[in-house]
Amino acid sequence: MQKCFITIGVNSIDESLSFYCDILSFDLERRVAPAEGIELAWLKNENGLVVELVHRSGSNIPRVDNSDSFITLTFQTDALDSKIELLDRLNISYESFTLPNGSDVKRFRDPNGTAVSFMN
């Protein structure tokens, strides 16, 4: 099997696009509203990873809270220091820890509670 994309439920397409494009360096590939109350956006990063953002609206649709999920999007970077500076500049709180292999990890949350990590 070949990877296709990761789907993430969001509360606001615009807020999530800003986060994924400005902080995680994704590019917007396509944005559509295929039906009333549904908006989709596909993002792609330099390594070909595709993330689909899904926003559903309506009076009976609960607010998205991905903070209870055990899923983490982890991105390896050679520029961990500059990523930390970016998080600090944007006042995004993060936790720091070291993996058994010695890799430094900075874990934070997207606007919908999805865990995201930078590691060296």
C-alpha positions in Angstrom: 0.0 0.0 0.0 1.0 3.6 -0.6 0.3 6.5 1.7 -2.4 8.7 0.5 -3.2 11.5 3.1 -4.0 12.2 6.7 -7.4 13.7 7.6 -7.8 16.0 10.5 -11.1 17.5 11.7 -10.9 21.2 12.4 -13.1 24.0 13.8 -12.0 26.6 11.4 -10.4 26.0 8.0 -8.9 29.5 7.9 -7.3 29.2 11.4 -6.0 25.7 10.6 -4.6 26.8 7.2 -2.7 29.5 8.9 -1.2 27.1 11.4 -0.3 24.4 8.9 1.0 26.8 6.3 2.8 29.3 8.5 4.2 27.0 11.2 4.5 23.7 9.5 5.4 25.0 6.0 2.6 23.2 4.1 1.3 24.6 0.9 -2.4 24.8 0.1 -3.1 22.4 -2.8 -6.9 22.6 -3.1 -9.8 24.0 -1.1 -13.5 23.0 -1.8 -16.9 23.1 -0.3 -18.5 20.0 -1.8 -21.8 20.3 0.1 -23.5 22.7 2.5 -21.8 22.6 5.9 -18.7 20.9 4.6 -15.4 22.5 3.7 -12.2 20.6 2.8 -8.6 21.7 2.2 -5.7 19.6 1.1 -2.2 20.7 2.1 1.2 19.3 1.0 4.6 19.7 2.4 8.0 19.6 0.7 8.3 15.8 1.3 5.0 15.0 -0.3 3.0 14.5 2.9 -0.6 15.4 2.3 -3.0 16.6 5.1 -6.7 17.0 4.5 -8.5 19.4 6.8 -12.2 18.8 7.2 -14.6 21.4 8.7 -18.2 20.5 9.3 -20.7 23.1 10.4 -24.2 23.1 11.6 -26.2 23.4 14.8 -25.9 19.6 15.6 -22.1 19.3 14.9 -20.0 19.3 18.0 -16.8 21.4 18.4 -13.7 19.5 17.3 -11.3 18.6 20.2 -8.5 16.3 19.1 -6.6 16.6 22.4 -7.7 13.2 23.6 -6.2 11.5 20.5 -3.0 9.5 20.8 -2.0 10.6 17.3 0.9 12.9 16.9 2.2 14.4 13.6 6.0 14.4 14.0 8.3 16.3 11.7 12.1 15.7 11.7 14.1 18.9 11.1 17.7 19.9 10.9 16.7 23.4 12.0 15.2 22.6 15.4 16.5 25.8 17.0 14.8 28.0 14.4 11.5 26.0 14.9 11.8 26.6 18.7 12.3 30.3 18.0 9.2 30.4 15.8 7.1 28.7 18.5 8.4 31.1 21.1 7.8 34.1 18.9 4.2 33.0 18.3 3.7 32.2 22.0 2.9 28.6 21.3 3.6 26.5 24.4 5.4 23.2 24.0 6.8 20.4 26.0 10.4 19.2 25.6 11.7 15.8 26.0 14.5 13.5 24.8 13.9 10.1 23.1 16.0 7.1 24.1 18.0 7.5 20.9 19.0 11.1 22.0 16.6 13.0 19.7 15.3 16.3 21.1 11.5 16.7 20.7 9.3 19.7 21.1 5.5 18.8 21.2 2.7 21.3 20.9 -0.9 21.4 19.7 -2.6 22.7 16.6 -5.7 24.9 17.1 -7.9 21.8 17.2 -5.8 20.0 19.8 -4.0 17.7 17.5 -0.5 16.9 18.8 2.4 18.1 16.6 6.1 17.5 17.3 9.4 18.8 15.9 12.4 16.6 16.5 16.1 16.7 15.4 
